[in-house]
Every structure is written in structure tokens, then in C-alpha cells.
Amino acid sequence: MALWDRIKDSAQNMQSQLVAKKNDLKSGAFRDASMAMCALVAAADGSVDPVERQRVAALIGTNEVLQNFPADDLRQRFNRYVDQLTTDFEFGRIGVMQEIAKVKKKPAEARAVIQIGIVIGGADGDFDADERKVVRDVCFALDIPPTEFDL
């Protein structure tokens, strides 16, 4: 199986798992951590161009699991986190990781945030090394073994 197909299958599998848990993923902490994760994946290479920002925002707006929340609210939160990361990546990363860490004590939400990162990272068919690294870093921050997600 080609790498492209494995990435696509993995992202689809993660999305299916998320949809199955949709009704359990309604907390504000999950919402904020998910948007922080999306921003972190979008900025994984240290920058976010307008096209990439728009693409990720569109994915957020159409993701079935995230439809538990108003799309405009999600977009505003995502943009705020992206702005933090693009202003000063290292300092912004600290704040974004703190936001993500708020779901640490809720394993189902923590795993769902990681899965959202994988879905967003793999949506274009190229879950690149930078994106994999930030998702792996989130796994460590949430005390979840990256191997659980083939990272």
C-alpha cells in the first residue's frame, strides 16, 4: 500500500473513531484543546500561509465531531491560536500546549484531541514529519504513548 493510501486510511479511521465518540466530546476544554491542536498542526513548520489557514478553518467547519460547537466560535479560537504561534512560535507554542494539557485528566478527550491532530495533518494526504512531531509532542504532554497512534 502506498504511503498516500496509508495516510488517507489512517485519517479516515481516526475520523470514524471520533464520530463514534461525538456525544461525549462537548466540553469547553475539548473545544479549546482541539482548536489549539489544529493551530499547532497548521503551524508545525513554523509558519501558516493564508491558504493553509483557510484550508484548516474549512476542515474545522465541516468536521462532524466539531459540529457540537458553533463554527464561528471554533474559527475565532483557531485563528487566535494561529496568531499566537505565528507571532512568536516558541512562546506561542507554550500557551497552546498549556491549553491542550487541560484535557489531560480526561483520557477520552485527550485521545480525541490527538486524533483530530492526525485527521487535520493527514487531510491533504501528506502527514509530514513536522506535523507528526507536533502530534507526538502532544502525546507526551498528555501522557499518552505515541505508539498508540503509530507515531
Disulfide bonds with the S-S distance in Angstrom:
none
